[in-house]
Amino acid sequence: MDEQLKQIGERLRGLRDVLDISAEEVAALCGITVDRYEKMESGESELSVANLQKIAKKYGVSLDVLMFGEEPKMSSYFLTRKGQGKSVERRKAYQYESLASGFRGRKADPFIVTVEPKSADTPKEMNSHSGQEFNMVLEGTMELTIGSKPLVLNEGDSIYFDATQPHGMRAMNDQHVKFLAIIFS
């Protein structure tokens, strides 16, 4: 995980260098402090996929370039075999498997997300981003909070929501949860 975070941080720093963008500007875009953003660039702290999407959209780069260091090449279709999607463990408890990383110009970003359980008293990290989001639980049980409303989703349950609303999730019952997340920009 640490190496992947460092690589993402290096790509962010490289993007800023090429486009002559200040750390303050990117931090403001993400709604975080400059200190926190600089820790993300150095690989000491994780950056949410929502913030990576904001950066990619604002500066005209592919999310795949930031996350995986590769530009998508396919334009008619992109096939991902079971368990073969590009994967990044963005945080210790979160693993993202991209299901469309090779398709350029896509209108949505589908991921299989695996979240490891944390203590019930650990606060959920809330995110928001432009667009809409679809989640479908494939394994386990997830508590998804949208705004201040907690919702429990079991295997097979799905939800579609306005992603500009603050939202966060956690695995329940001391077991991991695996879900399909599709983020529409």
C-alpha positions as CSV (number, residue, x, y, z in Angstrom):
1,M,0.0,0.0,0.0
2,D,2.7,2.5,1.0
3,E,4.4,2.2,-2.4
4,Q,1.1,2.7,-4.3
5,L,0.4,5.8,-2.2
6,K,3.9,7.2,-2.9
7,Q,3.4,6.5,-6.7
8,I,0.1,8.4,-6.7
9,G,1.7,11.2,-4.8
10,E,4.6,11.4,-7.3
11,R,2.1,11.6,-10.2
12,L,0.2,14.4,-8.4
13,R,3.4,16.3,-7.8
14,G,4.4,15.7,-11.5
15,L,1.1,17.0,-12.7
16,R,1.5,20.2,-10.6
17,D,5.0,20.7,-11.9
18,V,4.0,20.3,-15.5
19,L,1.0,22.6,-15.2
20,D,2.7,25.0,-12.8
21,I,0.0,24.6,-10.2
22,S,0.6,25.4,-6.5
23,A,-0.1,22.9,-3.7
24,E,-2.5,25.6,-2.3
25,E,-4.6,25.5,-5.5
26,V,-5.0,21.7,-5.4
27,A,-5.6,21.7,-1.7
28,A,-8.4,24.3,-2.1
29,L,-9.9,22.3,-5.0
30,C,-10.0,19.2,-2.7
31,G,-11.3,21.2,0.4
32,I,-8.3,20.2,2.5
33,T,-5.4,21.9,4.2
34,V,-2.1,22.4,2.3
35,D,-0.3,20.4,5.0
36,R,-2.7,17.5,4.4
37,Y,-2.3,17.7,0.7
38,E,1.5,17.8,0.9
39,K,1.4,14.6,3.0
40,M,-0.6,13.0,0.3
41,E,1.9,14.0,-2.3
42,S,4.7,12.5,-0.2
43,G,2.7,9.3,0.3
44,E,2.3,9.7,4.0
45,S,-1.5,10.0,3.8
46,E,-4.2,8.8,1.5
47,L,-6.2,10.8,-1.0
48,S,-9.8,9.8,-1.6
49,V,-10.9,8.7,-5.1
50,A,-13.4,11.5,-5.0
51,N,-10.5,14.1,-4.7
52,L,-8.5,12.3,-7.3
53,Q,-11.5,12.6,-9.6
54,K,-11.8,16.3,-8.9
55,I,-8.1,16.8,-9.7
56,A,-8.4,14.7,-12.9
57,K,-11.5,16.6,-14.1
58,K,-10.2,20.1,-13.3
59,Y,-6.8,19.5,-15.0
60,G,-7.9,17.4,-17.9
61,V,-6.1,14.1,-17.1
62,S,-7.5,10.6,-16.8
63,L,-8.3,9.3,-13.4
64,D,-6.3,6.2,-14.5
65,V,-3.2,8.2,-15.0
66,L,-3.3,9.5,-11.5
67,M,-4.3,6.1,-9.9
68,F,-2.3,3.7,-12.1
69,G,0.1,5.7,-14.1
70,E,-1.4,4.6,-17.4
71,E,-3.5,6.3,-20.1
72,P,-6.5,4.3,-21.2
73,K,-6.3,3.1,-24.8
74,M,-9.5,1.3,-25.8
75,S,-12.4,3.2,-27.3
76,S,-14.9,0.5,-28.5
77,Y,-14.8,-1.8,-25.5
78,F,-12.7,-2.9,-22.6
79,L,-13.1,-6.4,-21.0
80,T,-12.1,-7.0,-17.4
81,R,-12.0,-10.6,-16.3
82,K,-13.0,-11.6,-12.8
83,G,-10.4,-10.5,-10.3
84,Q,-8.2,-9.0,-13.1
85,G,-9.1,-5.3,-12.8
86,K,-6.3,-2.8,-12.0
87,S,-6.2,-2.6,-8.2
88,V,-5.0,0.0,-5.8
89,E,-5.1,-0.2,-2.0
90,R,-5.7,3.5,-1.4
91,R,-6.0,3.2,2.3
92,K,-5.3,0.4,4.7
93,A,-8.9,-0.6,5.0
94,Y,-10.0,0.2,1.4
95,Q,-9.1,-1.6,-1.8
96,Y,-10.3,-0.4,-5.2
97,E,-10.4,-2.7,-8.3
98,S,-11.1,-0.6,-11.4
99,L,-13.3,-2.4,-13.9
100,A,-12.9,0.0,-16.9
101,S,-9.3,1.3,-16.5
102,G,-8.4,0.8,-20.1
103,F,-11.5,2.5,-21.7
104,R,-10.8,6.1,-22.6
105,G,-13.3,8.9,-22.5
106,R,-15.7,6.9,-20.2
107,K,-18.7,8.6,-18.6
108,A,-18.5,6.5,-15.4
109,D,-15.9,4.9,-13.2
110,P,-16.9,1.4,-12.0
111,F,-15.0,-0.2,-9.1
112,I,-15.2,-3.3,-6.9
113,V,-14.4,-1.8,-3.5
114,T,-13.5,-4.0,-0.5
115,V,-13.6,-2.4,2.9
116,E,-12.2,-4.1,6.0
117,P,-14.0,-3.7,9.3
118,K,-13.0,-1.1,11.8
119,S,-14.0,-0.5,15.4
120,A,-17.6,0.8,15.6
121,D,-16.3,3.9,17.4
122,T,-14.0,4.9,14.5
123,P,-15.6,7.8,12.7
124,K,-16.5,7.3,9.1
125,E,-14.6,9.4,6.6
126,M,-17.3,11.4,4.7
127,N,-16.7,12.4,1.1
128,S,-18.6,14.2,-1.6
129,H,-17.9,14.7,-5.3
130,S,-19.7,15.8,-8.4
131,G,-22.2,13.5,-10.1
132,Q,-24.0,10.5,-8.9
133,E,-23.1,7.2,-7.5
134,F,-24.5,3.6,-7.6
135,N,-23.4,1.0,-5.0
136,M,-24.5,-2.7,-4.9
137,V,-23.3,-4.9,-2.0
138,L,-21.8,-8.1,-3.3
139,E,-20.6,-9.6,0.0
140,G,-21.2,-8.7,3.6
141,T,-23.1,-5.8,5.1
142,M,-22.4,-2.1,4.8
143,E,-23.5,1.0,6.7
144,L,-23.7,3.9,4.2
145,T,-24.4,7.3,5.7
146,I,-25.7,10.0,3.3
147,G,-25.8,13.3,5.0
148,S,-26.9,12.4,8.5
149,K,-29.0,9.4,7.4
150,P,-27.4,5.9,8.1
151,L,-28.6,3.1,5.8
152,V,-27.8,-0.6,6.2
153,L,-27.2,-2.4,2.9
154,N,-27.0,-6.2,2.9
155,E,-25.8,-8.5,0.1
156,G,-27.8,-7.9,-3.0
157,D,-29.0,-4.4,-1.9
158,S,-28.2,-1.4,-4.0
159,I,-28.5,2.4,-3.8
160,Y,-28.3,5.2,-6.3
161,F,-27.6,8.7,-4.8
162,D,-26.5,12.3,-5.4
163,A,-22.8,12.1,-4.7
164,T,-22.6,15.8,-3.9
165,Q,-24.1,14.9,-0.6
166,P,-21.5,14.0,2.1
167,H,-21.4,10.2,2.3
168,G,-19.3,7.5,3.9
169,M,-19.4,3.8,4.6
170,R,-18.2,1.1,6.9
171,A,-18.2,-2.6,7.0
172,M,-20.4,-4.2,9.6
173,N,-20.5,-7.3,11.7
174,D,-16.7,-7.5,12.0
175,Q,-16.5,-8.7,8.4
176,H,-15.3,-7.1,5.2
177,V,-17.8,-5.8,2.7
178,K,-17.3,-5.9,-1.0
179,F,-19.5,-3.8,-3.3
180,L,-19.8,-2.5,-6.8
181,A,-19.4,1.3,-6.9
182,I,-20.1,3.2,-10.1
183,I,-19.3,6.9,-10.1
184,F,-21.0,9.0,-12.8
185,S,-19.5,12.3,-13.5
